[in-house]
C-alpha cells in the first residue's frame, strides 16, 4: 500500500486519489502538484513581492484631493491623522488597524509558518493550522483603504472637488493581492508536528 494514497487539492480542498503520473482534481480539474517544494517557493516569492510593495504603499499618497484649485495628498498614516483631527476616531482606528497593522501581522504569520516548515518549531499542528486559517480569513480586511478610495472617487462628482486614487492605492492593492496569493499558495501539508 502506498504511503500517500490521497492528495488534497490546494484550490478547492477536495480529496483525490493519488495516481501515478499527473493528478487532476476531480472537482475543479486543476493540476495537483505532489511536490510540496513548489508551494514553498511560490509562497516565498509572493510574500517577498508583497513586502516590497508595502513600502511604496505607505510612502506614496493613497488619495489625491483637488478642491477649489488646492491639491492635497494623503498617505495612509496622513489620512488616519486627518480623520483623527476631525474627530472620526472609530474610522481612524479601523483604517490604522486594517491598513497598517493587519498586513504586518500577515507577514509575520506567513513567515512563522514558513520557518516552522523548515525547522522544528515547538507548537502544535492544530495551532499552526489555526494561524494559517486566521491569516487567510483576515486577508480581505486589508483592502479597506482601497474600498474607501474607490467609493469616494465614485460618489463625489462636485465640480469644485475631485478625488483621485494615488500611486499608494495601486501599490497597496497589489500588496494585499500578493499577500493573499502567498497565503493561498501555502500548502498546509507542509505543517508538521
C-alpha positions in Angstrom: 0.0 0.0 0.0 1.3 3.4 -0.9 2.2 5.9 1.8 0.4 8.9 0.2 -2.7 7.3 -1.3 -4.8 10.5 -1.2 -3.9 14.1 -2.0 -5.7 17.3 -1.3 -6.4 19.9 -3.9 -4.9 23.2 -2.8 -7.6 25.2 -4.8 -10.9 23.6 -3.7 -9.7 21.4 -0.8 -11.2 18.2 -2.4 -9.6 14.9 -1.5 -8.4 13.0 -4.6 -6.8 9.6 -5.2 -3.0 9.9 -5.8 -2.4 8.2 -9.1 0.9 7.6 -10.8 1.7 10.4 -13.2 -0.2 13.8 -13.3 -3.1 14.2 -10.9 -6.0 16.4 -11.7 -8.7 17.4 -9.2 -12.0 15.6 -9.7 -13.9 18.7 -8.6 -12.2 21.8 -10.1 -10.0 20.0 -12.7 -6.8 21.9 -11.6 -3.5 20.1 -11.7 -2.3 18.9 -8.2 1.4 19.2 -7.7 2.7 16.4 -5.5 5.9 18.3 -4.8 5.5 20.5 -1.7 8.6 22.4 -2.6 6.8 24.2 -5.5 4.3 25.6 -3.0 7.0 26.7 -0.6 8.9 28.6 -3.3 5.7 30.2 -4.7 4.7 31.3 -1.2 8.1 32.9 -0.5 8.1 34.7 -3.9 4.6 36.1 -3.3 5.4 37.1 0.2 8.6 39.0 -0.8 6.7 40.8 -3.5 4.1 41.9 -1.0 6.7 43.1 1.5 8.4 45.1 -1.2 5.1 46.7 -2.3 4.3 47.6 1.4 7.0 50.3 1.3 5.6 52.4 -1.6 2.0 51.7 -0.4 2.9 53.6 2.8 5.2 56.2 1.3 3.2 57.4 -1.7 -0.1 59.2 -1.4 -3.1 56.9 -1.5 -5.6 59.8 -2.0 -5.3 63.0 -4.0 -7.9 65.6 -3.4 -8.5 68.7 -5.6 -10.8 71.2 -4.1 -11.1 74.8 -5.3 -7.8 74.6 -7.1 -6.0 73.3 -4.0 -4.4 69.9 -4.3 -3.8 67.8 -1.1 -2.2 64.4 -1.0 -2.6 61.9 1.9 -0.7 58.7 2.7 -2.3 56.1 4.8 -0.9 57.4 8.0 -1.6 61.0 6.9 -5.2 60.1 6.2 -5.5 58.5 9.6 -4.2 61.6 11.3 -6.6 63.8 9.3 -9.5 61.6 10.4 -8.3 61.7 14.0 -8.0 65.5 13.9 -11.6 65.8 12.5 -12.9 63.7 15.4 -13.6 60.5 13.4 -11.9 58.3 15.9 -13.5 55.0 15.2 -12.9 55.3 11.4 -9.3 56.4 12.0 -8.6 53.4 14.3 -10.2 50.9 11.9 -8.2 52.2 9.0 -5.0 52.2 11.1 -5.5 48.6 12.2 -6.7 47.3 8.9 -4.2 49.1 6.7 -1.0 49.2 8.8 -1.1 46.5 11.5 -3.0 43.7 9.7 -0.6 43.5 6.7 2.4 43.4 9.1 0.7 40.7 11.2 0.0 38.7 8.0 3.7 39.0 7.0 4.7 37.8 10.5 2.3 34.9 10.5 3.3 33.6 7.0 7.0 34.0 7.9 6.4 32.0 11.1 4.6 29.3 9.1 7.4 29.1 6.5 10.0 28.9 9.3 8.0 26.2 11.1 8.0 24.1 8.0 11.8 24.3 7.7 12.7 24.0 11.3 11.2 22.1 14.2 9.3 24.9 16.0 7.7 23.8 19.2 4.0 24.4 18.7 1.2 22.0 17.9 0.0 21.3 14.4 -3.5 22.4 15.3 -2.2 25.8 16.4 -0.3 26.2 13.1 -3.4 25.3 11.1 -5.5 27.9 13.1 -2.8 30.5 12.5 -3.0 29.7 8.7 -6.8 30.0 8.5 -6.7 33.2 10.6 -4.1 34.6 8.1 -6.4 33.6 5.2 -9.5 35.0 6.7 -8.2 38.5 7.6 -6.9 39.0 4.1 -9.7 41.0 2.6 -9.9 43.3 5.6 -6.6 44.9 4.5 -8.4 46.2 1.4 -10.5 48.7 3.4 -8.4 51.7 2.2 -8.7 50.8 -1.4 -12.5 50.4 -0.9 -12.7 53.8 0.7 -10.8 55.5 -2.1 -12.9 53.8 -4.8 -16.1 54.7 -3.1 -15.1 58.3 -2.6 -13.9 58.6 -6.2 -17.2 57.4 -7.5 -19.5 59.2 -5.1 -18.0 62.7 -5.2 -18.7 64.4 -8.5 -18.7 68.0 -7.5 -17.3 70.5 -9.9 -15.3 72.1 -7.1 -14.0 68.8 -5.6 -12.3 65.9 -7.2 -10.9 62.7 -5.6 -8.2 60.7 -7.4 -6.6 57.4 -6.3 -2.9 57.9 -5.8 0.1 55.7 -6.6 0.0 54.4 -3.0 -3.5 53.0 -3.6 -2.2 50.9 -6.5 0.8 49.7 -4.6 -1.5 48.9 -1.6 -4.0 46.9 -3.7 -1.1 44.9 -5.3 0.4 44.3 -1.8 -2.8 42.9 -0.5 -3.3 40.8 -3.6 0.2 39.3 -3.3 -0.2 38.7 0.4 -3.4 36.8 -0.3 -1.7 34.8 -3.0 1.1 33.9 -0.6 -1.4 32.7 1.9 -3.4 30.8 -0.7 -0.3 29.2 -2.2 0.9 27.9 1.1 0.5 24.1 1.2 -0.9 23.0 4.6 0.7 19.6 4.1 4.0 21.3 4.9 2.8 21.8 8.5 4.5 19.2 10.7 4.2 18.5 14.4 
